[in-house]
Amino acid sequence: MPLEARELRELTPEELLRKLDELQRELFTIRLRVAGQQPNTTKIGALRRDVARLKTVLTEKGVRA
């Protein structure tokens, strides 16, 4: 389920940074797992959008990611 920007804006900057780290690790793990296989581009695309959404909210709050 994609993250909602509305829900992300309610989180503290520390929670947002923790969530960003978690999503980036998951994206990295998926990329390694699918190397040489047919990738699940839907999951990768959704994770990339979630990371971008998190970074946008962090920027709005004035926190460097």
Backbone as CSV, one residue per row, in Angstrom:
resi,resn,N_x,N_y,N_z,CA_x,CA_y,CA_z,C_x,C_y,C_z
1,MET,0.848,-1.174,0.000,0.000,0.000,0.000,0.896,1.241,0.000
2,PRO,0.700,2.137,-0.937,1.543,3.331,-1.010,1.332,4.240,0.197
3,LEU,2.379,4.962,0.515,2.301,5.904,1.618,1.527,7.135,1.169
4,GLU,0.739,7.667,2.078,-0.030,8.876,1.792,0.752,10.082,2.313
5,ALA,0.889,11.120,1.509,1.602,12.323,1.931,0.922,12.943,3.146
6,ARG,-0.374,12.864,3.203,-1.138,13.415,4.326,-0.712,12.744,5.637
7,GLU,-0.530,11.425,5.594,-0.118,10.684,6.790,1.336,10.993,7.132
8,LEU,2.170,11.146,6.119,3.586,11.417,6.345,3.798,12.773,7.004
9,ARG,2.970,13.744,6.672,3.117,15.086,7.246,2.846,15.099,8.746
10,GLU,2.153,14.091,9.247,1.844,14.013,10.674,3.001,13.423,11.485
11,LEU,3.976,12.798,10.811,5.097,12.164,11.503,6.174,13.186,11.854
12,THR,6.967,12.866,12.864,8.085,13.730,13.242,9.224,13.533,12.243
13,PRO,10.149,14.485,12.166,11.288,14.321,11.255,12.092,13.053,11.538
14,GLU,12.244,12.675,12.804,12.988,11.457,13.141,12.285,10.223,12.595
15,GLU,10.961,10.196,12.728,10.189,9.065,12.200,10.280,9.009,10.680
16,LEU,10.256,10.175,10.049,10.362,10.227,8.589,11.724,9.716,8.121
17,LEU,12.780,10.125,8.810,14.119,9.665,8.428,14.258,8.160,8.635
18,ARG,13.673,7.640,9.704,13.717,6.200,9.955,12.974,5.445,8.855
19,LYS,11.810,5.963,8.469,11.009,5.338,7.408,11.748,5.407,6.070
20,LEU,12.395,6.528,5.801,13.161,6.680,4.559,14.286,5.649,4.500
21,ASP,15.009,5.487,5.606,16.089,4.508,5.654,15.547,3.099,5.412
22,GLU,14.420,2.796,6.022,13.792,1.473,5.868,13.417,1.205,4.406
23,LEU,12.809,2.187,3.752,12.395,2.016,2.359,13.592,1.906,1.425
24,GLN,14.639,2.684,1.678,15.819,2.615,0.824,16.507,1.263,0.964
25,ARG,16.542,0.712,2.170,17.127,-0.620,2.375,16.306,-1.683,1.647
26,GLU,14.976,-1.565,1.720,14.103,-2.525,1.043,14.298,-2.454,-0.472
27,LEU,14.391,-1.249,-1.000,14.612,-1.068,-2.434,15.950,-1.677,-2.855
28,PHE,16.994,-1.458,-2.064,18.304,-2.021,-2.362,18.246,-3.551,-2.357
29,THR,17.571,-4.113,-1.360,17.453,-5.572,-1.245,16.727,-6.159,-2.452
30,ILE,15.661,-5.517,-2.868,14.900,-6.005,-4.030,15.756,-5.937,-5.286
31,ARG,16.510,-4.847,-5.444,17.367,-4.717,-6.627,18.411,-5.820,-6.679
32,LEU,18.990,-6.157,-5.526,19.984,-7.230,-5.489,19.348,-8.581,-5.799
33,ARG,18.165,-8.803,-5.249,17.492,-10.084,-5.418,17.099,-10.335,-6.872
34,VAL,16.731,-9.289,-7.592,16.241,-9.491,-8.959,17.340,-9.359,-10.011
35,ALA,18.564,-9.133,-9.570,19.660,-9.034,-10.535,19.747,-10.340,-11.317
36,GLY,19.595,-10.265,-12.606,19.650,-11.449,-13.447,18.304,-12.129,-13.627
37,GLN,17.290,-11.671,-12.934,15.946,-12.228,-13.068,15.031,-11.185,-13.688
38,GLN,13.815,-11.594,-13.941,12.810,-10.641,-14.415,12.350,-9.829,-13.205
39,PRO,12.652,-8.536,-13.157,12.318,-7.740,-11.975,10.826,-7.459,-11.848
40,ASN,10.408,-7.303,-10.606,9.042,-6.896,-10.321,9.020,-5.372,-10.362
41,THR,8.839,-4.826,-11.546,8.943,-3.383,-11.723,7.851,-2.622,-10.985
42,THR,6.728,-3.246,-10.736,5.653,-2.586,-10.006,6.088,-2.274,-8.582
43,LYS,6.691,-3.237,-7.913,7.144,-3.055,-6.530,8.273,-2.037,-6.470
44,ILE,9.211,-2.129,-7.407,10.333,-1.185,-7.429,9.825,0.233,-7.670
45,GLY,8.920,0.392,-8.602,8.359,1.716,-8.893,7.611,2.296,-7.707
46,ALA,6.850,1.451,-7.010,6.100,1.914,-5.842,7.058,2.361,-4.740
47,LEU,8.124,1.616,-4.529,9.102,1.996,-3.508,9.793,3.306,-3.871
48,ARG,10.128,3.471,-5.135,10.782,4.715,-5.568,9.870,5.914,-5.358
49,ARG,8.584,5.746,-5.650,7.623,6.838,-5.428,7.480,7.149,-3.943
50,ASP,7.466,6.104,-3.103,7.366,6.318,-1.661,8.593,7.064,-1.131
51,VAL,9.775,6.702,-1.626,10.998,7.396,-1.218,10.919,8.863,-1.633
52,ALA,10.474,9.124,-2.844,10.343,10.503,-3.328,9.328,11.276,-2.492
53,ARG,8.222,10.643,-2.152,7.193,11.276,-1.334,7.746,11.639,0.046
54,LEU,8.507,10.716,0.642,9.122,10.978,1.942,10.107,12.140,1.868
55,LYS,10.936,12.155,0.819,11.907,13.229,0.669,11.221,14.578,0.474
56,THR,10.102,14.585,-0.221,9.352,15.820,-0.418,8.841,16.353,0.908
57,VAL,8.269,15.485,1.733,7.740,15.905,3.029,8.875,16.387,3.933
58,LEU,10.021,15.703,3.891,11.164,16.132,4.689,11.631,17.526,4.262
59,THR,11.644,17.775,2.965,12.038,19.091,2.454,11.054,20.153,2.907
60,GLU,9.760,19.831,2.890,8.742,20.773,3.351,8.958,21.131,4.822
61,LYS,9.433,20.177,5.609,9.667,20.409,7.028,11.027,21.035,7.290
62,GLY,11.834,21.195,6.246,13.136,21.817,6.388,14.206,20.882,6.918
63,VAL,14.039,19.586,6.720,15.007,18.599,7.192,15.762,18.056,5.993
64,ARG,17.085,17.984,6.127,17.895,17.417,5.032,17.891,15.913,5.144
65,ALA,17.649,15.240,4.028,17.613,13.769,4.021,18.958,13.205,3.658
